[in-house]
Amino acid sequence: MKNKVQYFQALSANRGQHNEIDLGEQIGLDEQETQAILALLLSENKIKYERKGVCNYSLMKTKKK
């Protein structure tokens, strides 16, 4: 899913400056597409819900092997 990768990269670069819906709109996604991508990323444990700053989601920290 190209949009998921693009959104994840935008979320990573965002650093909490824009909320998750506005961020999706900036890359051409509507609210429903953004919510679906957020649900996928949550289920893959790539992001977590965290009320911090403007954006309610942050990246999960990965453990180095």
Long-range contacts (C-beta under 8 A, 24 or more apart in sequence): 1-37, 1-40, 3-27, 3-29, 3-33, 3-37, 4-37, 4-40, 4-41, 7-34, 7-37, 7-41, 8-37, 8-41, 8-46, 8-47, 11-41, 11-47, 11-55, 11-57, 11-59, 12-59, 14-55, 16-52, 16-53, 16-54, 16-55, 16-58, 17-53, 17-54, 17-55, 18-54, 18-55, 19-54, 19-55, 19-56, 20-55, 20-56, 20-57, 23-55
